[in-house]
């Protein structure tokens, strides 16, 4: 049975009763400095994917505590975050209130009712579709097509079931279910997973043109564009992006995005860092061991530095999960 909007709302409100709880629920960030670091990294991906301009009207689906919005709100004319949880929306609103034209509001289901038809230039959804029933994700994509102006862009990500690290993350969820009580309902906020083929179908069925995809990491990243004219009625295709089949406007955008691929996707080292973090958070390795390994790398590279800050903060927030390390 599909999860109701009320159950999603209750689950995410419970996870964001305080700012500290909300930060942890958003991406595991245990303090403001880590939230700012991960937010800046993701905001740079969004900026490159959408080519944000000062006059843009931008929306975010699942804004959480404003982790990304706080980084982008000052660079666009309008930033409007929506979230299923009133607590999350309130925390995000407080984080962006210093920026004119920036706000956040709560919705009561998988829709974009705060926005009029063809009223927004660009939008994005990061680390949120991964928690939704697929029916809800498709409903959001349909409404994205409604609220975008012709030529507008939408960036989103999702767990990549076809990637070895993505599969490893999915296998953990399967094992969790196996250890649980089969009579109990599954957590409505649990992680869910897709293949790139599925996501292409959903995008195209919503009436959007797929203009970019990054499928080489544990997360799929996609950019969809609202065409200037409605697409011909046809069964959606799961085939990879083919620029030769796009409208002229979408083909030009696709070429630009391809040139920016390195700025939008995840580097191999980032994917490796995530897999190594899973050794700690899922596999039982002590964080001190992984942190020492990362800190021994020359530099360390930016991807590694972010993961060091992120994992170190988690360890300090949850010291009861790992025994003290002997000096």
C-alpha positions in Angstrom: 0.0 0.0 0.0 1.3 3.5 -0.8 2.3 5.7 2.1 -0.2 8.5 2.7 0.9 12.2 2.7 0.0 12.3 6.4 2.4 9.5 7.3 5.2 11.2 5.4 4.4 14.4 7.1 4.4 12.9 10.6 7.7 11.0 9.9 9.6 14.0 8.8 8.1 16.4 11.4 9.3 13.9 14.0 12.8 13.9 12.5 13.0 17.7 12.6 11.6 18.8 16.0 14.9 20.7 16.6 17.5 22.2 14.2 20.0 19.6 15.4 17.6 16.7 14.6 16.7 18.3 11.3 20.4 18.6 10.2 21.0 15.0 11.1 17.9 13.9 9.2 18.9 15.8 6.1 22.3 14.3 5.4 23.8 13.2 8.7 25.4 16.5 9.4 26.1 16.8 13.1 27.0 20.5 13.2 26.6 23.8 11.2 30.1 23.7 9.7 29.5 20.3 8.2 26.1 21.3 7.0 27.6 24.3 5.3 30.4 22.2 3.7 28.1 19.5 2.2 25.5 22.2 1.3 28.2 24.2 -0.6 29.3 21.1 -2.5 25.7 20.2 -3.5 24.9 23.8 -4.4 27.8 23.9 -6.8 26.4 20.8 -8.5 22.9 22.4 -8.7 24.4 25.6 -10.0 26.3 23.9 -12.8 23.3 21.7 -13.7 20.8 24.6 -13.9 23.2 27.4 -14.9 21.5 29.6 -12.4 21.2 33.3 -13.3 20.5 36.3 -11.0 17.0 36.8 -12.5 15.9 33.1 -12.0 12.9 32.0 -10.1 13.9 28.7 -8.5 12.2 26.1 -6.4 13.4 23.2 -4.3 11.4 20.0 -3.6 12.2 18.7 -0.1 14.2 21.7 1.1 14.8 20.3 4.6 16.5 22.7 6.9 17.8 24.8 3.9 21.1 23.1 3.6 21.3 23.9 -0.1 18.8 26.8 -0.2 21.0 28.9 2.1 23.8 28.5 -0.4 21.8 29.5 -3.4 19.2 32.0 -2.2 21.5 35.0 -2.5 22.3 34.2 -6.2 18.8 34.2 -7.7 15.8 36.5 -7.7 13.4 34.0 -6.1 14.2 30.9 -4.1 11.2 29.0 -2.7 11.7 25.7 -0.9 8.8 23.3 -0.2 8.8 20.4 2.2 6.2 17.9 3.4 7.1 18.7 7.1 6.1 22.0 8.6 9.1 21.8 11.0 11.6 21.5 8.1 10.0 24.4 6.2 10.2 26.6 9.3 13.9 25.8 9.8 14.6 26.5 6.1 12.7 29.7 6.2 14.7 30.9 9.2 17.9 30.0 7.4 17.1 32.0 4.2 15.2 34.9 5.7 18.0 37.4 5.2 17.7 37.0 1.4 15.0 39.0 -0.3 12.8 36.8 -2.4 13.6 33.6 -0.4 11.1 31.6 1.6 10.0 28.1 2.3 6.5 26.6 2.9 5.0 23.2 3.7 2.8 21.2 1.4 0.3 18.4 2.2 1.1 16.0 -0.5 3.1 15.3 -3.7 2.4 18.5 -5.5 3.7 22.1 -6.1 0.5 24.0 -5.3 2.3 27.1 -4.1 3.4 27.7 -7.7 1.3 28.9 -10.6 1.4 27.3 -14.1 4.6 28.2 -16.0 5.8 30.5 -13.2 9.3 29.1 -12.4 12.5 29.1 -14.3 14.3 26.2 -12.7 13.9 23.7 -9.9 15.8 20.8 -8.2 15.3 17.9 -5.8 18.4 16.4 -4.0 18.3 13.4 -1.7 14.5 13.5 -1.4 13.1 11.4 -4.2 15.2 8.6 -2.7 12.8 8.5 0.3 9.5 8.5 -1.7 7.2 5.9 -3.0 7.6 6.0 -6.8 4.0 7.0 -7.4 4.7 10.2 -5.4 7.9 10.9 -7.3 6.0 10.7 -10.6 3.3 13.0 -9.3 6.0 15.5 -8.4 7.5 15.2 -11.9 4.2 15.9 -13.5 3.8 19.0 -11.4 7.3 20.1 -12.3 6.3 20.0 -15.9 3.3 22.2 -15.0 5.1 24.9 -13.0 8.2 25.3 -15.2 8.3 27.9 -17.9 8.9 26.6 -21.4 12.7 25.9 -21.6 12.9 25.6 -17.8 15.2 23.1 -16.2 14.9 20.6 -13.3 17.7 18.7 -11.7 17.3 15.7 -9.4 19.1 12.7 -8.1 18.3 9.2 -7.0 20.0 6.1 -5.6 21.4 4.1 -8.6 20.5 0.5 -8.2 22.7 -0.4 -11.3 25.9 0.9 -9.7 27.9 -1.5 -7.5 28.0 0.9 -4.6 24.3 1.8 -5.0 23.5 -1.9 -5.0 25.6 -2.3 -1.8 23.5 0.4 -0.2 20.3 -1.3 -1.3 21.5 -4.7 0.0 21.8 -3.1 3.4 18.2 -2.1 3.3 17.2 -5.6 2.3 19.1 -7.0 5.3 17.4 -4.5 7.6 14.0 -5.7 6.5 15.0 -9.3 6.9 16.0 -8.7 10.5 12.8 -6.8 11.2 9.2 -7.8 12.1 7.5 -8.8 8.9 4.1 -7.8 10.5 5.2 -4.2 10.9 4.8 -1.5 8.3 8.1 -0.4 6.7 9.4 3.0 7.6 7.8 5.5 5.2 11.0 7.5 5.2 13.3 4.6 4.3 15.7 4.7 1.3 14.3 3.5 -2.0 16.1 2.7 -5.2 15.8 3.0 -9.0 17.6 2.1 -12.1 18.5 4.8 -14.7 16.0 3.1 -17.1 13.2 3.7 -14.6 14.1 7.3 -14.1 14.2 7.9 -17.9 10.6 6.5 -18.1 9.3 8.7 -15.3 10.9 11.9 -16.8 9.6 11.3 -20.3 6.1 10.2 -19.1 5.8 13.6 -17.3 6.2 15.4 -20.6 9.8 16.5 -20.0 12.9 16.1 -22.2 15.9 14.4 -20.6 18.9 16.6 -21.4 21.6 15.2 -19.1 22.2 12.1 -17.1 25.1 11.0 -14.9 24.9 7.2 -14.2 28.4 6.3 -13.3 28.0 6.8 -9.5 26.0 5.5 -6.6 23.6 8.3 -7.3 22.0 9.0 -10.7 21.9 12.7 -11.6 19.5 13.9 -14.2 18.5 17.2 -15.8 15.1 17.5 -17.5 13.8 20.4 -19.6 10.3 21.6 -20.4 10.1 21.8 -24.2 8.7 24.9 -25.8 5.9 22.8 -27.3 4.2 19.7 -25.9 5.9 16.4 -26.9 4.1 14.1 -29.3 2.0 11.5 -27.5 4.1 8.3 -27.4 5.1 5.6 -25.0 8.1 6.8 -22.8 11.5 5.3 -23.7 14.0 3.8 -21.2 16.8 4.3 -23.7 19.8 6.6 -22.7 19.9 10.2 -23.7 20.3 10.7 -27.5 20.9 14.4 -28.4 19.9 13.8 -32.0 16.3 13.1 -31.0 16.0 16.3 -28.9 14.3 19.6 -29.9 16.8 22.3 -31.0 16.6 24.1 -27.7 17.1 21.0 -25.6 19.9 19.8 -27.8 21.8 23.0 -27.1 21.3 22.7 -23.4 22.4 19.1 -23.5 25.6 20.0 -25.2 26.4 22.7 -22.6 25.6 20.2 -19.7 27.9 17.6 -21.3 30.7 20.1 -21.2 30.0 20.6 -17.5 29.7 16.9 -16.6 32.6 17.0 -14.2 31.0 19.8 -12.2 27.6 18.1 -12.0 28.4 14.4 -11.3 30.4 12.7 -8.6 34.1 11.9 -9.1 35.3 8.3 -8.7 37.1 9.4 -5.5 33.8 10.7 -4.1 32.1 7.4 -4.9 35.0 5.6 -3.3 34.7 7.8 -0.2 31.0 7.0 0.1 31.7 3.3 -0.1 34.4 3.6 2.5 32.0 5.5 4.8 29.6 2.6 4.4 32.3 0.3 5.8 31.9 2.4 9.0 28.2 3.2 9.1 27.0 -0.2 7.8 30.0 -2.6 8.0 31.1 -2.0 11.6 34.5 -0.5 11.0 35.5 2.0 13.7 35.4 5.6 12.4 38.9 6.2 13.9 40.3 3.7 11.5 38.8 5.2 8.4 39.5 8.8 9.5 43.2 7.9 10.0 43.3 6.3 6.6 41.7 9.4 4.9 43.9 11.9 6.8 47.0 10.0 5.7 46.3 10.9 2.1 48.3 13.8 0.7 46.2 16.9 0.7 43.8 15.4 1.3 41.6 15.9 -1.8 38.5 18.0 -1.4 36.2 15.0 -1.6 38.1 13.3 1.2 38.2 16.5 3.3 34.4 16.8 3.2 34.0 13.1 4.2 36.5 13.6 7.0 34.5 16.5 8.5 31.2 14.6 8.0 32.3 11.3 9.5 34.1 12.9 12.4 31.1 15.0 13.3 28.8 11.9 13.2 31.3 10.1 15.5 31.2 12.9 18.0 27.4 13.2 17.9 27.0 9.4 18.5 30.0 8.4 20.7 27.9 5.6 22.2 27.9 3.7 18.9 31.7 3.2 18.9 33.9 2.4 21.9 36.7 4.8 22.8 40.0 4.3 21.0 43.1 3.6 23.0 45.7 6.3 22.7 
